Amino acid sequence: MHCTPCFSFQHLKEAVSSALRSFAAQGVQTAAFPAVGTGGLKYDTNSVADTMVDAMTSYFQSAGGTTIQKVYIVVYYDDELCYKV
């Protein structure tokens, strides 16, 4: 995933969903995502987390069967606010 200044929460949701579909097609069992947009773009950490979790929830509810068993959202250790989310 690559972020640009034209980042939006809808783009984030679509990117997470697309990545999960791609991972499942490849037989991936564990996936990890960075907390996209919370660094240099300074997007609200709660909104980013909510959007990513919503995308993941939608994917798993609609996927039927999938190889993916675990998904992690990775946060930068020094980003205390993001870590608390």
N, C-alpha and C positions, 0 to 999 in steps of 0.2 A: 504494500500500500504506500502511496506517495501522496503527501499533502501539499496543497498549493494554497495561495492566498484566497482562492475562490472556494475554499472548503465550506461545506454546509453539513448540517446534521443529516439531511437526507442522503447526501453523497456518502457520508460515513456509514449509515445504515446499509446502503446498497453495496458498499465495498466489503463490509463485514459479511453480509449474506453471500456475496459472490465468492469471497475467499473460502467460506465454509463449504459451499457447493463444490468448489475446485478441490479442496482438501479431501472431501468425501469421495469424489470421483477417483482420486489417487490412492484411496485406502488409508488415509492418515487417521490415526487414533487420538492424537493429542495435538492441539493447536494453541498458539500463543499470539496475542495481539498487543501492540503497544497502546498506551492511553493516548490515542491520536488527537493532536490539536491542542493538548494541554501545555505544551512547552512554548515554543516561539510564537505560535498563533494565539496563545493565551485564552483559549476557549474554556468556559466554565467546566470544572472537573465533574460536578454532579451531572450536568447535562450530557457530557461525553459518556460517562459511565452508564447513565440511563439509556442513551441511544444505543450503545454497544450491547448492553444486556437485552434490550428490546429486540434488536436484530438477531441475537443468538436465540432468544426464546422463540421468536417467530420461525426461525430456521428449524429448530428441533420439533416444534409443534406441527410443521407442515412436511418435514422430511420423510416421515414414515420410518424407514430403516436407514441407519447411517453408521458408518464405521467410527465416527468421532465419538469418543467417550469422555474426554476432558478438554476444557477450553480455559485458558488463563488470560487475564488482562494484566500486562506487565507495566508497572509504573517505575519511574525513575526514583531511586531511593531518596535522594535529597529533596524531592518534591513533596514536602510534608503534607500540604493540603490535598494533593492527589492521593497520597498514601492513605489518608483518613477516609476517603470516599470508599 
